[in-house]
């Protein structure tokens, strides 16, 4: 169930509000060349290379677009065709047009090509190149322009409307956290794609085609993330293929270029007046209401877009919920207090009267019956996409491999022998494993090609049976003056937890080796925290623990909830949250040091920050390491007294670049360029202490680096309770 959002969220603390507003206004070149919304009966063909060809069990940009139409316009029967071929170019697409694309009889065709046309191997790190290399680059670009013009004529010759996509960018700007994350960049590849983008714009103007600038739009979103994390990417390792989140951004850019509506439905009611004020894309045929309750039926014309696959971190990249997924419920005229919302008898959340008066976006609630219906549509659409992926894999082999085969294609034994020869010729090549998988899949699926196509058609029919919205019965009832405390969420515990202080009416570590308890008795109090009980540390000495061997050092993560009990505008006597007690000092250097503190140190001056810093031990020859102290700072604008905040820091091994990463409220907030963690266990460490009182909850340490999804899950564990407690604290102070 869901509670109202906290004041801390509404204040937009730091990275809590990552939505990008008007960031992607350049997605469409201009209004005159914007693509039109798809109409009922449209046959839409998406033409491209491997980026369009897609992947198994993962939505691609055209699948997200199709899902939007399935849920937003359930009465419009749209047929989509994936006509991407892995490794293809503009000239390859011209060759396969009559065999592979024309039979679709498309009414709308999109084209996105260029990634393979430019020949990425011709681009390196220098802006300059030899005349020979430049000539080869120019030749490839001229080939692209010539064949894209032929392709545009082929598409228009079928009577199809044409939409040109500039090619999605090659990610030459994200810094790599290591070779296991991203290959070294070829920093000039996208420069070639920018030239291709210019050709697309020229072709769109000359042939009256619509245009969507994927290259510029995706780069804008990526660069926005780089304002905090220069290693962030939504690309796979080779920097060529967007991952699922990158495809979601592409779908967003296309739908925005189409001026696709944000509206799912809007219901506005004045309960006291017993009146329906607004019903948009829905009907409210009955209403029984008073100042303490409202009961009514909503028959909506659309379903919310299901975002389970994208998740909160994907949704943070673009303002999708605001721009394209608004299912508004607004109930005015209610007596102040707390209210329970039910739909079809199912409890769905608790909200105060002010929140209901301002309006809810029910598309954010994944438990509503209409959302669950949309999720079923998404699941069937994924099944359909997986069958489409199999068909495209067969098309890839038929068009690019078996076009050289002179034998009987219906004889699987002959085909297998031909594949084996091709694989032998690819020995040692990086693409051999890909083609082995494709050849194996071809042998398995080709005899069932007609059956697969038939099953795919059946699933398309099923999609248009299950996507019809149903009427739902809403009940809003006053339950008292204050909102109830939400339950703690259930999550999958990340592996590697080696030290854990839950503080549930006890100061003893629930996980530690050896067992760990405070060295000296300290009088503390407890309060309700985000994850069970929290400890209130008011003693100036803090809670001092022996540092156990299980407390991690290199390659580790530390996470906790923290709440200040003082006005953060008062910057005197700011406290530590956590510190090792016995670092050595050599001159101006601290050795084997680690701490979290609330501080005003560093830029911007005078601003309160949450700061992590650490330093290593001496080198084997007794010298101080060259990279000194690593630090990560988050400017605490919007963080206020009595507001809970979740913090996690992940620490890479010594000396790794971009190694100190601080997450706040589940999202990356700051990165230190170097990583210099302590390398030795100290005798003791202290939580809290000083002249300021603070509360701590759910203090955890892991012996591994948590990934972004795992950090977000730790935040989600207590997020709803923290939001509730923060809101209650804000109301109490007003």
Secondary structure, 3 states (H helix, E strand, C coil): CECCCCHHHHCCCHHHCCCCCCCCHHHECCHHHCCCCCCCCCEEEEEECHHHHCECCECCHHHHHHHHHHHHCCCCCCEEEEEECCCCCHHHHHHHHHHHHHHHCCCEEEEECCCCCCCHHHCCCCCCCCHHHHHHHHHHHHHHHHHHHHHHHHHHHCCCEEEEECCCCCCCCCCCCCCCCCCCCCCCHHHHHHHHHHHHHHHHHHHCCEEECHHHHHHHHHHHHHCCCCCCCCECCCCCCECHHHHHHHHHHHHHHCCCCCEEEEEEEECCCCEEEEEECEECCCEEEECCEEEEEEEECCCCCCCCCCHHHHHCCCCHHHHHCEEEEEEECCCCCEEEEEECCEEEEEEEHHHHHHCEEHHHCCCCHHHHHHHHHHHHHHHHHHHHHHHHHHHHHHHHCHHHCCCCCCCHHHHHHHHHHHHHHCCCCCCHHHHHHHHHHHHHHHHHHHHHHHHHHHHHHHHHHHCCCCCEEEEEEEEECCCCCCCCCCCCCCCCEEEEECCCCCCCCCECCCCCCECCCCCCEEEEECCEEEEEECCCCCEEEECCCCCCCCCEEEEEEEEECCCCCCCCCCCEEEEECCCEEECCEEECEEEEEEECCCCCCCCCEEEEEEECCCCCCCCCCCCCCEEEEEECCCCCCCCEEEEEEEECCCCCCCCEEEEECCEEEEEECCCCCCCCCCCEEEECCCCCCEEEEEEEEECCCCCHHHHHHHHHHHHHHHHHHHHHHHHHHC
